């Protein structure tokens, strides 16, 4: 069976909430909640926090996490995890769990890994679910996703999509769940790090 690694990208300089990764929730940093949920997944062979910030790295080391330091010049979390994954040839599959998802379901992580391992033609997978209250879709803090009829993701946005001009219409909004699974080669081809020279 092919091996899977989960990488949690974490940065300090969030434009909407600097230092969010170490913001305390119920007495523990947000990032630690995410890491602890990931540790419950049964299909992962390794779990790494990827960061460019020594404050995050030091905190993560203190609670026992494996940490990989990355460039500070990444445009996205995907590029950050790709930098780490590029050096990890022993893993066929890479799961990107966003560092601000403290309620991520370990069973969802396992399901994505299982689906990637079963279907060699599957290069990338993600997860979404309908908003229970469509008013939550109006929040720019919730990432929305548009799906086609086959359930494939077409577009991601912080704006409510689809836009509805008829106030009486009841559109079905889907919330992105902050997780992606990749075949490692697909991740490296699709990220900016594919153009880097790694020493």
Protein Blocks (a to p, Z undefined) as FASTA:
>chain_A
ZZddddddddfklfklghklmpceehiafklmmmmmmmmpmkbcbdcdddfbfklmmmmm
mnopacddddfkbfbfklmmmmmmmmmmmbmbdcdddfklmkbcfklmmmmmmmmmmmmk
lmbdcdddddfblklmmpmkbccddddfkopafbdcfbdcdddfblkbccdddddehiac
ddfklmmmmpmklmpccZZ
